[in-house]
Amino acid sequence: MPNFDPGFDPALDIEKTKLLQRLNRVRGQVEAMHRTVEKDASSTKILQQATACRGALNGFIAEVIEDHIRKRLVDADDKVSAKFAAEELIGIVHSYLT
């Protein structure tokens, strides 16, 4: 059923859906890692699952960063807003990488 809310933005709904799908992947990977540990699997199997978890989380983070760049930098109303958004992003990326 279509949403007739005047404030409804289909693009935001699509972005939200993409983020939720990414989070579902993260949850699935974490659950698989949990099962692997419960089964007393080898460290190799556990590390493979942990790597898959990290990959799923990295995909989620990449989506959020991309969304921030597109909405807060590229589509900024003015240079002051864009500069503020850039500084926010720099802080987030710095904390993510260090």
N, C-alpha and C positions, 0 to 999 in steps of 0.2 A: 504494500500500500504506500503510495507516495506521501511524502511529508509536505504539508501545506503551511508550515510555520514560516512566516516571512523572514525570520532570522536564520533559517536553515540554509546551510551551505553544503551542497553535495560534495564539493572538493574536500571539505573538512571531514565529512562522513567517510569518504574513501580513504583518507589518510588515517583516520582512527581505525578503520577496518584493517588496513595494512599493519598498523602497529600491534593491534590485538592478535593478528595472525602470527606476527613475529614472536610475541610473548607466548603464544601457544606452542611454538616450536621450542622456545627456551624451556617451558614447563615440561614438554615431552622429553627433551634431552636430559633435564635434571632427574625426571622420574626414571629414565633408563639408567642413568648413572647410579641412582639409589638402588635399583634392582641388581645392578652389577655388583655393588658393594655387599648387598645382602647375601648374594650367592657365593661370597668369598672368592670372587674371580681374581685372576692374576692382576698384578699391578699394570701390566700392559693393557689389559681390557679396561681397567678403571681409567687409565690415562687416555685411552682412545675416547671413552665416553666424556671425560672432562674436556678434552679438546673439542669435541662436538658441541658441548655446552657453551664453551667460550665462543665458538664460531656462531652459534645461534644468538648469543648475547651481543656479539660484535655487529651482527646484521641488524639487530634492533637499534643499537646505538647509532649506526650509520644512517638508518632511516630518520631518527630524531634529529641528528645533525643536519642532514639534507633538508628536512622540513624547516629547521631554524634558518638555514642559509636562504632558502627560497622565500620564506614568509617575512623574516625579520631584516634581511639584508637586501636581497634583490627587489622585493616589493615594498621597501621602507618608504614612508611618506616623505621623509626628508633626510638630509645628511646627518643630522644630530641623532635621529632614531637609528639610522644605519650604523653609525659609529658606536653607539651604546650596545647594539646587538652584536657587533663585531667583538667588542670587549668582553661581553658575556660569553661568546663562543670561544674566544681565546682562553678564558679562565676555565671553561668546561673541558676543552681539549687538553689543556695543560694538566689539569687534575686527572684526566683519564689516562694520559700517557706517562705520568710520573707516579 
